[in-house]
Amino acid sequence: MRYVSTRGRAPTLGFDDVLLAGLATDGGLYVPEQWPTLTAADLLALRGKSYAEVAARVMAPFVAGSVLEKDLPRLCAQAYGRFTHPAVAPLKQLDANEWLLELFHGPTFAFKDYALQLVGLFFEHVLKARGSRITIVGATSGDTGSAAIEACRDRANIDIFIMHPSGRTSEVQRRQMTTVDAANVHNIALAGTFDDCQDIVKALFADTTFRTELNLSAVNSINWARIMAQIVYYVWAAIHLGAPDRKITFAVPTGNFGNVFAGYAAYRMGLPIAKLIVGSNRNDILTRYFETGAMTVEGVQPSLSPSMDIQVSSNFERLLFEAYDRDGAAVSRLMDQLKQGGRYTVAPAAHAKIGALFSGARLDDEGTKKAMRELHDATGELIDPHSVVGIHAGRVLDTDRSIPRVALATAHPAKFPDAVKSAIGSAPPPPAPLAAVFNRSERFTELANDVDAVRRFIRANVSA
Ligand SMILES: *Cc1c(COP(=O)(O)O)cnc(C)c1O
């Protein structure tokens, strides 16, 4: 499989290069040159298979020609073997025709593990085959950092440096990162804000000498391999609820649009998806887009669902590319408008195509707490503050009650004890591995908010 950039001016690459590159050289995002198909017979053949087997089958066409092609089934078995629920991604019934797809049974209790556990193994495999090393540098305000660290810990040929704003992440989230005992993991507590951390990461990547010398890389959600791995659980849920014979609707709590774009990819492959419903918190740029056809940037406000506090959704660019019939020049123009004026309007034909499948609804913090309380009263379930935003959007926007609806649960409620407590009066009991981070010693280095200090620290601590 070859991959093309959404902006049409970067070289076409194979899977391994796309994995290591992340962003395309023209600033665009990579997408497969054509969408592989899953026929009705293919879907029927997946019934009764394990999650790892479904994963290997769904992803096979995307890694065709890669050095890891033959090892894909083994890598899937290894990655998902670490998950704690035997189903890996269990479905739980919430209402007459509504299900929760629990995507929090990985090592860090959030859905990012479903992609990152595999991507960590992919990196290791490709780097070994090429005899090269990379240095992963990232900034985190919470979830992403721990999922990336768990994915890369103890992997040959990788060093990972994750910066968090000192004193500004929750204790659980900090400890999930800093109690990992692995020689290739380096936590930096920066004397600054999350934005300062991000600025330093950007400055390091902009320093070409440093970037080349250390082979800097990122594992952010614009990496195609992460989207690819997320397609799997859409297929998995749908075959359990009757696909290919029945259509399914999905409701997805959304930030950067990576998760729900994977649902779109499943749709393009032939999965019978009726609707993709997007939930936003008070940072509702996507809901405003679905309502108006215009994407307009505003400031970010903190919310009860911090992993969805975004200013722009980077992966939306991939959907634009499809809606504009793969016209990279048109996508480039929209992205330039966004950069220069903080706004673009989608052409009516493209907007109509998007609207035929997608819709979105917002939920503010008060609504989030109320919805958590109501769900708890009705079902006894504790739902985390991100997942409830998706459930709510599904309930508000889905009008066809005959089609099963799956709401994606993106985090374990115990990762957000304060939000749950503010909604229902008591915090959820943490699962044993999450509780254990409070008994382990932490390892991190405090650094000044200074790019030179961070650069020196990284140079001094890379393994090779
Ligand atoms: C990252 C994250 C999201 C948002 O997912 P996107 O792919 O960025 O849309 C939602 N919920 C949780 C818990 C997350 O960690």
The ligand as a Tripos MOL2 file, in Angstrom:
@<TRIPOS>MOLECULE
LIG
   15    15     1     0     0
SMALL
NO_CHARGES

@<TRIPOS>ATOM
      1 C1         -7.6530   11.6110   23.1970 C.3       1 LIG1
      2 C2         -8.9630   11.4120   23.8640 C.ar      1 LIG1
      3 C3        -10.1850   11.7570   23.2430 C.ar      1 LIG1
      4 C4        -10.2450   12.4500   21.8890 C.3       1 LIG1
      5 O1         -9.9070   11.5940   20.8330 O.3       1 LIG1
      6 P1         -9.5290   12.2010   19.3950 P.3       1 LIG1
      7 O2         -9.0230   11.0570   18.6050 O.co2     1 LIG1
      8 O3         -8.4770   13.2440   19.6520 O.co2     1 LIG1
      9 O4        -10.7820   12.7950   18.8230 O.co2     1 LIG1
     10 C5        -11.3620   11.4700   23.9070 C.ar      1 LIG1
     11 N1        -11.3630   10.8990   25.1350 N.ar      1 LIG1
     12 C6        -10.2140   10.5760   25.7700 C.ar      1 LIG1
     13 C7        -10.2970    9.9770   27.1170 C.3       1 LIG1
     14 C8         -8.9810   10.8090   25.1630 C.ar      1 LIG1
     15 O5         -7.8390   10.4880   25.8130 O.3       1 LIG1
@<TRIPOS>BOND
     1     1     2 1
     2     2     3 ar
     3     2    14 ar
     4     3     4 1
     5     3    10 ar
     6     4     5 1
     7     5     6 1
     8     6     7 2
     9     6     8 1
    10     6     9 1
    11    10    11 ar
    12    11    12 ar
    13    12    13 1
    14    12    14 ar
    15    14    15 1
@<TRIPOS>SUBSTRUCTURE
     1 LIG1         1 GROUP 0 **** ****
